[in-house]
Amino acid sequence: MAISPPTGSRTRVAVLVLASVTLVVIGLRDVAVVRDLREGAAEVVAPVERALGTVTSPFRNAWHGITDYEDVKRENDRLRAELAETEAAGIGRSDAEQQFADLTAALDLPFAGDLPTVTARVVSGPRSNFSHAIEIDKGTDDGVAVGMPAAAGGGLVGRVTQATAGTARVELITDPEFRVGVRLAEGGALGTARGQGRGEPLAVDTSINPRTEVADGTGVVTSGVDRSAYPPGIPVGTVAEVREGSGGLALELVVTPLVEADQLSYVTVLQWQPE
């Protein structure tokens, strides 16, 4: 009776045969027959691979889009945050530069002479298009009193009309109710300037002969005549236009204020009261 070899022996034989065939194939990889078979198989498989790539590409792209979305979103959020920070820094720098310029202008008032002054921050601008007043953060405790003139940027801003212990209200020269006695810096002719509303020039009624030549750009300052509400020599504006007024008996001047009074961050109150 034939005796079958053990199962373990058959397995070892099969492994040895497979290894031998593999070594032969590897050794024959450059043999023409093997090479031709390999290239032929590649030609058969290549179209299938391309077709599979074409079919599965949208799915792969969709998968990558899904898996990469959160990364892209986080990157966009980061870039937006950086842009917002940059813009905020630029706005803050521009605001600081503007406030510094306003403060410098409020402090540089050569026309104030020896008059004591109080420099204050504007804490509230005109509340509407029909408002012509600002509020400042200095009041009677700081020496500010009703009737005192306010100036900035080298020119007249207005006058204090209300004052509490820590704040004051300044009527602007653009207020249609505002009046100030003025004098032409050239020739010395006197007149009265009045406001005409926000963004509008001042109108100056004078007693100047209508045939008198007044050059554009002529300076206009406070007159400081007796009992005037303002000391003399505060710059008010420059002549922009000359026209007939008072029924043709005198000139009326259109004067551009030197200061945009409702766009200021600081003003200086001149501690002056008429005698």
Short mmCIF file of the C-alpha atoms (twelve columns), coordinates in Angstrom:
data_MODEL
# 
_entry.id   MODEL 
# 
loop_
_atom_site.group_PDB 
_atom_site.id 
_atom_site.type_symbol 
_atom_site.label_atom_id 
_atom_site.label_alt_id 
_atom_site.label_comp_id 
_atom_site.label_asym_id 
_atom_site.label_seq_id 
_atom_site.Cartn_x 
_atom_site.Cartn_y 
_atom_site.Cartn_z 
_atom_site.pdbx_PDB_model_num 
ATOM 1   C CA . MET A 1   0.000   0.000   0.000   1 
ATOM 2   C CA . ALA A 2   1.391   3.412   -1.071  1 
ATOM 3   C CA . ILE A 3   2.120   5.798   1.696   1 
ATOM 4   C CA . SER A 4   1.193   9.481   1.064   1 
ATOM 5   C CA . PRO A 5   3.859   12.001  1.984   1 
ATOM 6   C CA . PRO A 6   2.966   14.178  4.928   1 
ATOM 7   C CA . THR A 7   1.017   17.368  4.265   1 
ATOM 8   C CA . GLY A 8   3.876   19.504  5.572   1 
ATOM 9   C CA . SER A 9   6.232   17.971  3.014   1 
ATOM 10  C CA . ARG A 10  3.855   18.779  0.142   1 
ATOM 11  C CA . THR A 11  3.637   22.397  1.289   1 
ATOM 12  C CA . ARG A 12  7.392   22.772  1.454   1 
ATOM 13  C CA . VAL A 13  7.740   21.305  -2.058  1 
ATOM 14  C CA . ALA A 14  5.135   23.728  -3.460  1 
ATOM 15  C CA . VAL A 15  6.908   26.720  -1.900  1 
ATOM 16  C CA . LEU A 16  10.248  25.600  -3.344  1 
ATOM 17  C CA . VAL A 17  8.757   25.164  -6.808  1 
ATOM 18  C CA . LEU A 18  7.097   28.632  -6.685  1 
ATOM 19  C CA . ALA A 19  10.344  30.232  -5.545  1 
ATOM 20  C CA . SER A 20  12.243  28.517  -8.316  1 
ATOM 21  C CA . VAL A 21  9.784   29.725  -10.971 1 
ATOM 22  C CA . THR A 22  9.923   33.277  -9.565  1 
ATOM 23  C CA . LEU A 23  13.720  33.278  -9.713  1 
ATOM 24  C CA . VAL A 24  13.624  31.977  -13.280 1 
ATOM 25  C CA . VAL A 25  11.134  34.682  -14.320 1 
ATOM 26  C CA . ILE A 26  13.193  37.405  -12.639 1 
ATOM 27  C CA . GLY A 27  16.296  36.080  -14.301 1 
ATOM 28  C CA . LEU A 28  14.515  36.067  -17.633 1 
ATOM 29  C CA . ARG A 29  13.055  39.595  -17.328 1 
ATOM 30  C CA . ASP A 30  15.223  40.759  -20.173 1 
ATOM 31  C CA . VAL A 31  14.486  37.703  -22.351 1 
ATOM 32  C CA . ALA A 32  12.571  38.768  -25.454 1 
ATOM 33  C CA . VAL A 33  9.583   36.439  -24.843 1 
ATOM 34  C CA . VAL A 34  9.153   37.609  -21.266 1 
ATOM 35  C CA . ARG A 35  9.634   41.238  -22.284 1 
ATOM 36  C CA . ASP A 36  7.069   40.917  -25.060 1 
ATOM 37  C CA . LEU A 37  4.563   39.351  -22.688 1 
ATOM 38  C CA . ARG A 38  5.114   42.084  -20.163 1 
ATOM 39  C CA . GLU A 39  4.762   44.886  -22.739 1 
ATOM 40  C CA . GLY A 40  1.719   43.234  -24.242 1 
ATOM 41  C CA . ALA A 41  0.072   43.020  -20.859 1 
ATOM 42  C CA . ALA A 42  0.884   46.680  -20.243 1 
ATOM 43  C CA . GLU A 43  -0.731  47.669  -23.559 1 
ATOM 44  C CA . VAL A 44  -3.843  45.690  -22.664 1 
ATOM 45  C CA . VAL A 45  -4.058  47.144  -19.150 1 
ATOM 46  C CA . ALA A 46  -3.204  50.803  -20.047 1 
ATOM 47  C CA . PRO A 47  -6.551  51.660  -21.732 1 
ATOM 48  C CA . VAL A 48  -8.382  50.126  -18.812 1 
ATOM 49  C CA . GLU A 49  -6.337  52.245  -16.380 1 
ATOM 50  C CA . ARG A 50  -7.014  55.397  -18.386 1 
ATOM 51  C CA . ALA A 51  -10.720 54.633  -18.562 1 
ATOM 52  C CA . LEU A 52  -10.861 53.996  -14.847 1 
ATOM 53  C CA . GLY A 53  -8.937  57.238  -14.230 1 
ATOM 54  C CA . THR A 54  -11.426 59.200  -16.358 1 
ATOM 55  C CA . VAL A 55  -14.434 57.643  -14.670 1 
ATOM 56  C CA . THR A 56  -13.135 58.035  -11.125 1 
ATOM 57  C CA . SER A 57  -11.562 61.507  -11.533 1 
ATOM 58  C CA . PRO A 58  -14.736 63.474  -10.643 1 
ATOM 59  C CA . PHE A 59  -15.212 61.305  -7.582  1 
ATOM 60  C CA . ARG A 60  -11.593 61.817  -6.532  1 
ATOM 61  C CA . ASN A 61  -11.884 65.575  -7.072  1 
ATOM 62  C CA . ALA A 62  -15.140 65.669  -5.128  1 
ATOM 63  C CA . TRP A 63  -13.555 63.706  -2.318  1 
ATOM 64  C CA . HIS A 64  -10.550 66.017  -2.197  1 
ATOM 65  C CA . GLY A 65  -12.908 69.010  -2.285  1 
ATOM 66  C CA . ILE A 66  -14.811 67.637  0.685   1 
ATOM 67  C CA . THR A 67  -11.744 66.713  2.679   1 
ATOM 68  C CA . ASP A 68  -9.872  69.960  1.809   1 
ATOM 69  C CA . TYR A 69  -12.827 72.348  2.386   1 
ATOM 70  C CA . GLU A 70  -12.175 72.863  6.069   1 
ATOM 71  C CA . ASP A 71  -8.495  73.596  5.403   1 
ATOM 72  C CA . VAL A 72  -9.383  76.139  2.702   1 
ATOM 73  C CA . LYS A 73  -12.038 77.715  4.939   1 
ATOM 74  C CA . ARG A 74  -9.594  78.040  7.834   1 
ATOM 75  C CA . GLU A 75  -6.997  79.631  5.527   1 
ATOM 76  C CA . ASN A 76  -9.559  82.102  4.147   1 
ATOM 77  C CA . ASP A 77  -10.674 83.002  7.674   1 
ATOM 78  C CA . ARG A 78  -7.051  83.556  8.675   1 
ATOM 79  C CA . LEU A 79  -6.389  85.786  5.644   1 
ATOM 80  C CA . ARG A 80  -9.565  87.806  6.271   1 
ATOM 81  C CA . ALA A 81  -8.582  88.291  9.904   1 
ATOM 82  C CA . GLU A 82  -5.113  89.489  8.899   1 
ATOM 83  C CA . LEU A 83  -6.613  91.891  6.339   1 
ATOM 84  C CA . ALA A 84  -9.037  93.276  8.926   1 
ATOM 85  C CA . GLU A 85  -6.180  93.803  11.401  1 
ATOM 86  C CA . THR A 86  -4.122  95.600  8.748   1 
ATOM 87  C CA . GLU A 87  -7.032  97.866  7.793   1 
ATOM 88  C CA . ALA A 88  -7.805  98.607  11.445  1 
ATOM 89  C CA . ALA A 89  -4.170  99.493  12.100  1 
ATOM 90  C CA . GLY A 90  -4.176  101.836 9.100   1 
ATOM 91  C CA . ILE A 91  -7.392  103.527 10.213  1 
ATOM 92  C CA . GLY A 92  -6.070  103.907 13.761  1 
ATOM 93  C CA . ARG A 93  -2.821  105.392 12.483  1 
ATOM 94  C CA . SER A 94  -4.666  107.860 10.230  1 
ATOM 95  C CA . ASP A 95  -6.936  108.906 13.105  1 
ATOM 96  C CA . ALA A 96  -3.964  109.410 15.428  1 
ATOM 97  C CA . GLU A 97  -2.173  111.490 12.804  1 
ATOM 98  C CA . GLN A 98  -5.271  113.641 12.261  1 
ATOM 99  C CA . GLN A 99  -5.783  114.195 15.992  1 
ATOM 100 C CA . PHE A 100 -2.130  115.085 16.424  1 
ATOM 101 C CA . ALA A 101 -2.416  117.625 13.596  1 
ATOM 102 C CA . ASP A 102 -5.579  119.089 15.152  1 
ATOM 103 C CA . LEU A 103 -3.957  119.312 18.584  1 
ATOM 104 C CA . THR A 104 -0.863  120.983 17.139  1 
ATOM 105 C CA . ALA A 105 -3.028  123.488 15.289  1 
ATOM 106 C CA . ALA A 106 -5.115  124.155 18.414  1 
ATOM 107 C CA . LEU A 107 -1.979  124.895 20.416  1 
ATOM 108 C CA . ASP A 108 -0.301  127.046 17.768  1 
ATOM 109 C CA . LEU A 109 -2.226  130.309 18.083  1 
ATOM 110 C CA . PRO A 110 0.183   133.213 17.617  1 
ATOM 111 C CA . PHE A 111 -2.705  135.684 17.537  1 
ATOM 112 C CA . ALA A 112 -3.622  134.758 21.126  1 
ATOM 113 C CA . GLY A 113 -0.685  136.781 22.388  1 
ATOM 114 C CA . ASP A 114 -0.529  136.805 26.188  1 
ATOM 115 C CA . LEU A 115 -4.129  135.666 26.652  1 
ATOM 116 C CA . PRO A 116 -4.477  132.587 28.857  1 
ATOM 117 C CA . THR A 117 -5.997  129.645 26.993  1 
ATOM 118 C CA . VAL A 118 -7.667  126.296 27.669  1 
ATOM 119 C CA . THR A 119 -7.227  123.543 25.090  1 
ATOM 120 C CA . ALA A 120 -10.087 121.034 25.050  1 
ATOM 121 C CA . ARG A 121 -11.051 117.896 23.200  1 
ATOM 122 C CA . VAL A 122 -14.200 117.875 21.093  1 
ATOM 123 C CA . VAL A 123 -16.416 115.136 22.518  1 
ATOM 124 C CA . SER A 124 -19.504 115.732 20.398  1 
ATOM 125 C CA . GLY A 125 -19.945 117.275 16.962  1 
ATOM 126 C CA . PRO A 126 -23.068 118.822 15.443  1 
ATOM 127 C CA . ARG A 127 -25.945 116.425 16.127  1 
ATOM 128 C CA . SER A 128 -27.701 117.053 12.805  1 
ATOM 129 C CA . ASN A 129 -27.522 119.083 9.626   1 
ATOM 130 C CA . PHE A 130 -29.452 121.765 11.465  1 
ATOM 131 C CA . SER A 131 -27.096 121.839 14.427  1 
ATOM 132 C CA . HIS A 132 -24.218 124.295 14.534  1 
ATOM 133 C CA . ALA A 133 -22.549 123.561 17.853  1 
ATOM 134 C CA . ILE A 134 -19.943 121.238 19.323  1 
ATOM 135 C CA . GLU A 135 -19.337 120.064 22.880  1 
ATOM 136 C CA . ILE A 136 -15.906 120.118 24.532  1 
ATOM 137 C CA . ASP A 137 -14.559 118.333 27.611  1 
ATOM 138 C CA . LYS A 138 -13.581 121.450 29.575  1 
ATOM 139 C CA . GLY A 139 -15.877 123.697 31.556  1 
ATOM 140 C CA . THR A 140 -16.075 126.225 34.371  1 
ATOM 141 C CA . ASP A 141 -13.786 124.141 36.580  1 
ATOM 142 C CA . ASP A 142 -11.082 124.716 33.962  1 
ATOM 143 C CA . GLY A 143 -11.725 128.430 33.544  1 
ATOM 144 C CA . VAL A 144 -14.099 128.241 30.573  1 
ATOM 145 C CA . ALA A 145 -16.958 130.748 30.666  1 
ATOM 146 C CA . VAL A 146 -19.877 131.721 28.473  1 
ATOM 147 C CA . GLY A 147 -18.914 134.303 25.862  1 
ATOM 148 C CA . MET A 148 -15.279 133.236 25.460  1 
ATOM 149 C CA . PRO A 149 -14.089 132.752 21.860  1 
ATOM 150 C CA . ALA A 150 -12.813 129.381 20.619  1 
ATOM 151 C CA . ALA A 151 -10.192 128.943 17.926  1 
ATOM 152 C CA . ALA A 152 -8.176  126.215 16.223  1 
ATOM 153 C CA . GLY A 153 -6.050  125.658 13.164  1 
ATOM 154 C CA . GLY A 154 -5.105  129.305 13.018  1 
ATOM 155 C CA . GLY A 155 -8.657  130.612 12.851  1 
ATOM 156 C CA . LEU A 156 -11.861 131.405 14.708  1 
ATOM 157 C CA . VAL A 157 -14.135 128.444 15.506  1 
ATOM 158 C CA . GLY A 158 -16.933 130.143 17.449  1 
ATOM 159 C CA . ARG A 159 -17.848 131.165 20.979  1 
ATOM 160 C CA . VAL A 160 -18.893 129.429 24.195  1 
ATOM 161 C CA . THR A 161 -22.650 129.665 24.727  1 
ATOM 162 C CA . GLN A 162 -23.111 127.176 27.593  1 
ATOM 163 C CA . ALA A 163 -20.764 125.871 30.269  1 
ATOM 164 C CA . THR A 164 -21.014 123.367 33.109  1 
ATOM 165 C CA . ALA A 165 -18.351 122.254 35.557  1 
ATOM 166 C CA . GLY A 166 -16.765 119.785 33.127  1 
ATOM 167 C CA . THR A 167 -18.107 120.562 29.647  1 
ATOM 168 C CA . ALA A 168 -19.016 123.488 27.421  1 
ATOM 169 C CA . ARG A 169 -21.001 124.132 24.263  1 
ATOM 170 C CA . VAL A 170 -19.399 126.119 21.449  1 
ATOM 171 C CA . GLU A 171 -21.551 127.861 18.836  1 
ATOM 172 C CA . LEU A 172 -19.800 127.571 15.446  1 
ATOM 173 C CA . ILE A 173 -19.237 130.434 13.047  1 
ATOM 174 C CA . THR A 174 -21.354 128.597 10.468  1 
ATOM 175 C CA . ASP A 175 -24.492 129.071 12.593  1 
ATOM 176 C CA . PRO A 176 -26.886 131.438 10.767  1 
ATOM 177 C CA . GLU A 177 -27.392 133.177 14.137  1 
ATOM 178 C CA . PHE A 178 -23.645 133.779 14.553  1 
ATOM 179 C CA . ARG A 179 -22.333 137.338 14.245  1 
ATOM 180 C CA . VAL A 180 -18.819 138.732 14.611  1 
ATOM 181 C CA . GLY A 181 -17.333 142.135 13.874  1 
ATOM 182 C CA . VAL A 182 -14.505 141.861 11.327  1 
ATOM 183 C CA . ARG A 183 -11.897 143.960 9.623   1 
ATOM 184 C CA . LEU A 184 -10.115 143.581 6.301   1 
ATOM 185 C CA . ALA A 185 -6.445  142.868 6.899   1 
ATOM 186 C CA . GLU A 186 -5.683  145.125 3.919   1 
ATOM 187 C CA . GLY A 187 -7.266  148.571 4.068   1 
ATOM 188 C CA . GLY A 188 -8.849  148.119 7.504   1 
ATOM 189 C CA . ALA A 189 -12.478 148.368 6.345   1 
ATOM 190 C CA . LEU A 190 -14.960 147.149 8.965   1 
ATOM 191 C CA . GLY A 191 -17.959 144.882 8.604   1 
ATOM 192 C CA . THR A 192 -20.040 142.184 10.252  1 
ATOM 193 C CA . ALA A 193 -19.673 138.502 9.370   1 
ATOM 194 C CA . ARG A 194 -22.569 136.072 9.708   1 
ATOM 195 C CA . GLY A 195 -22.881 132.338 9.269   1 
ATOM 196 C CA . GLN A 196 -24.891 130.776 6.451   1 
ATOM 197 C CA . GLY A 197 -25.006 127.115 7.434   1 
ATOM 198 C CA . ARG A 198 -22.715 124.082 7.423   1 
ATOM 199 C CA . GLY A 199 -20.429 123.906 4.425   1 
ATOM 200 C CA . GLU A 200 -21.333 127.438 3.379   1 
ATOM 201 C CA . PRO A 201 -19.078 130.527 3.332   1 
ATOM 202 C CA . LEU A 202 -19.563 133.492 5.622   1 
ATOM 203 C CA . ALA A 203 -21.309 136.609 4.379   1 
ATOM 204 C CA . VAL A 204 -19.765 139.941 5.382   1 
ATOM 205 C CA . ASP A 205 -21.788 143.152 5.170   1 
ATOM 206 C CA . THR A 206 -19.534 146.179 4.947   1 
ATOM 207 C CA . SER A 207 -19.751 149.910 4.592   1 
ATOM 208 C CA . ILE A 208 -17.143 149.836 1.843   1 
ATOM 209 C CA . ASN A 209 -17.883 151.944 -1.216  1 
ATOM 210 C CA . PRO A 210 -19.124 149.620 -4.003  1 
ATOM 211 C CA . ARG A 211 -16.450 150.998 -6.335  1 
ATOM 212 C CA . THR A 212 -13.668 149.892 -3.985  1 
ATOM 213 C CA . GLU A 213 -11.447 147.087 -5.257  1 
ATOM 214 C CA . VAL A 214 -11.100 144.195 -2.827  1 
ATOM 215 C CA . ALA A 215 -8.800  141.453 -4.031  1 
ATOM 216 C CA . ASP A 216 -9.728  137.797 -3.739  1 
ATOM 217 C CA . GLY A 217 -7.751  136.166 -0.948  1 
ATOM 218 C CA . THR A 218 -7.743  139.254 1.246   1 
ATOM 219 C CA . GLY A 219 -7.613  138.239 4.888   1 
ATOM 220 C CA . VAL A 220 -10.458 138.934 7.297   1 
ATOM 221 C CA . VAL A 221 -9.857  139.147 11.078  1 
ATOM 222 C CA . THR A 222 -11.907 140.030 14.141  1 
ATOM 223 C CA . SER A 223 -12.147 143.772 14.560  1 
ATOM 224 C CA . GLY A 224 -11.959 143.982 18.353  1 
ATOM 225 C CA . VAL A 225 -13.798 147.305 18.426  1 
ATOM 226 C CA . ASP A 226 -15.102 148.625 21.740  1 
ATOM 227 C CA . ARG A 227 -17.402 146.216 23.569  1 
ATOM 228 C CA . SER A 228 -16.758 143.566 20.912  1 
ATOM 229 C CA . ALA A 229 -17.329 139.946 21.970  1 
ATOM 230 C CA . TYR A 230 -13.958 138.990 20.485  1 
ATOM 231 C CA . PRO A 231 -10.418 140.252 20.918  1 
ATOM 232 C CA . PRO A 232 -8.874  141.901 17.859  1 
ATOM 233 C CA . GLY A 233 -6.820  140.081 15.253  1 
ATOM 234 C CA . ILE A 234 -8.237  136.539 15.318  1 
ATOM 235 C CA . PRO A 235 -8.129  135.278 11.714  1 
ATOM 236 C CA . VAL A 236 -11.594 134.479 10.385  1 
ATOM 237 C CA . GLY A 237 -11.185 133.687 6.698   1 
ATOM 238 C CA . THR A 238 -10.269 134.938 3.245   1 
ATOM 239 C CA . VAL A 239 -12.326 136.815 0.662   1 
ATOM 240 C CA . ALA A 240 -13.545 134.456 -2.067  1 
ATOM 241 C CA . GLU A 241 -15.969 136.784 -3.864  1 
ATOM 242 C CA . VAL A 242 -17.030 140.438 -3.871  1 
ATOM 243 C CA . ARG A 243 -20.539 141.525 -4.817  1 
ATOM 244 C CA . GLU A 244 -22.918 144.432 -4.386  1 
ATOM 245 C CA . GLY A 245 -24.940 144.588 -1.205  1 
ATOM 246 C CA . SER A 246 -27.185 146.950 0.748   1 
ATOM 247 C CA . GLY A 247 -29.097 148.006 -2.334  1 
ATOM 248 C CA . GLY A 248 -25.909 148.788 -4.243  1 
ATOM 249 C CA . LEU A 249 -24.662 151.233 -1.616  1 
ATOM 250 C CA . ALA A 250 -21.891 148.988 -0.234  1 
ATOM 251 C CA . LEU A 251 -20.047 145.762 -0.869  1 
ATOM 252 C CA . GLU A 252 -20.893 142.324 0.431   1 
ATOM 253 C CA . LEU A 253 -18.004 139.874 0.784   1 
ATOM 254 C CA . VAL A 254 -18.156 136.105 0.515   1 
ATOM 255 C CA . VAL A 255 -15.555 134.791 2.961   1 
ATOM 256 C CA . THR A 256 -14.206 131.238 3.194   1 
ATOM 257 C CA . PRO A 257 -13.557 130.308 6.858   1 
ATOM 258 C CA . LEU A 258 -10.027 129.258 7.695   1 
ATOM 259 C CA . VAL A 259 -11.272 126.343 9.809   1 
ATOM 260 C CA . GLU A 260 -13.735 123.544 9.090   1 
ATOM 261 C CA . ALA A 261 -15.197 124.043 12.525  1 
ATOM 262 C CA . ASP A 262 -17.335 120.883 12.609  1 
ATOM 263 C CA . GLN A 263 -14.424 118.589 11.669  1 
ATOM 264 C CA . LEU A 264 -12.096 119.284 14.594  1 
ATOM 265 C CA . SER A 265 -10.794 117.036 17.365  1 
ATOM 266 C CA . TYR A 266 -9.431  119.876 19.556  1 
ATOM 267 C CA . VAL A 267 -10.163 123.568 20.091  1 
ATOM 268 C CA . THR A 268 -8.627  126.233 22.283  1 
ATOM 269 C CA . VAL A 269 -10.769 128.586 24.318  1 
ATOM 270 C CA . LEU A 270 -9.320  132.077 24.758  1 
ATOM 271 C CA . GLN A 271 -9.958  133.222 28.329  1 
ATOM 272 C CA . TRP A 272 -11.009 136.687 27.304  1 
ATOM 273 C CA . GLN A 273 -14.004 138.767 28.283  1 
ATOM 274 C CA . PRO A 274 -14.884 142.153 26.790  1 
ATOM 275 C CA . GLU A 275 -14.414 145.058 29.170  1 
# 
